Amino acid sequence: MPRISMLQLIVYIAFAVFFTGIALKIIKLSNRIHLRCDLYPIPHVPKALGGGYYEEVSWWKKERKRSIYGIIKAILAIITINRKKM
């Protein structure tokens, strides 16, 4: 049985780590990236479940309605929840 030198062993390990990293990166990139609206509703959107205005027919013709109160309410909720955790 031939003896493997230390340099050969390091090269083999480097190749194994390199190809494992490439495989993990391919697996990570092949998974779907979740959008913000998929994970939780957006506070200032008028739909009940946080739907966007892009879902409406001819959305580009309509004026976009925004409410500063929804945004402020969401920010205050986040601040109070995070303050309780500290």
C-alpha positions in Angstrom: 0.0 0.0 0.0 1.5 3.3 -1.0 2.2 5.9 1.6 0.4 9.2 1.2 2.4 12.2 2.0 1.2 15.0 4.2 0.9 17.4 1.2 -1.2 14.9 -0.8 -3.5 14.5 2.2 -3.9 18.3 2.6 -4.7 18.5 -1.1 -7.4 15.8 -0.9 -9.0 17.4 2.1 -9.0 20.8 0.3 -10.7 19.3 -2.7 -13.3 17.6 -0.5 -14.0 20.8 1.4 -14.2 22.8 -1.9 -16.6 20.4 -3.6 -18.7 20.1 -0.5 -19.0 23.9 -0.3 -20.0 24.1 -4.0 -22.7 21.4 -3.4 -24.1 23.3 -0.4 -24.1 26.6 -2.3 -26.0 24.9 -5.2 -28.6 23.5 -2.8 -29.0 26.9 -1.1 -29.5 28.7 -4.4 -31.9 26.1 -5.7 -34.3 26.8 -2.8 -37.0 29.4 -3.2 -36.2 32.8 -1.5 -39.2 33.9 0.6 -40.5 37.3 0.0 -41.5 39.6 2.8 -45.1 39.4 1.8 -45.0 35.6 1.9 -43.9 35.5 5.6 -46.1 38.2 7.2 -48.6 40.8 6.1 -47.5 44.3 5.2 -49.0 46.9 7.7 -50.0 49.7 5.4 -51.8 47.5 2.8 -55.6 47.7 3.0 -56.3 44.0 2.3 -57.3 41.9 5.2 -54.4 39.4 4.9 -51.8 41.9 3.8 -52.3 41.6 0.0 -50.6 44.0 -2.2 -52.0 46.5 -4.6 -50.3 44.6 -7.5 -53.0 42.0 -7.1 -55.7 44.4 -8.2 -56.7 44.6 -11.9 -55.2 47.7 -13.5 -53.4 48.7 -10.4 -51.3 51.3 -12.2 -54.4 53.4 -13.0 -55.5 53.7 -9.5 -54.2 56.1 -6.9 -52.2 54.3 -4.2 -53.8 54.7 -0.7 -51.5 54.8 2.2 -52.1 55.1 5.9 -49.5 56.4 8.2 -51.4 55.0 11.2 -50.9 51.4 10.1 -47.2 51.9 9.8 -46.9 53.6 13.2 -49.1 50.9 14.8 -46.8 48.2 13.4 -43.6 50.0 14.5 -45.0 50.5 18.0 -45.9 46.8 18.2 -42.4 45.8 17.1 -40.9 48.2 19.7 -43.0 46.9 22.6 -42.5 43.3 21.7 -38.7 43.7 21.5 -38.7 45.8 24.7 -40.4 42.9 26.6 -37.8 40.4 25.4 -34.9 42.5 26.8 
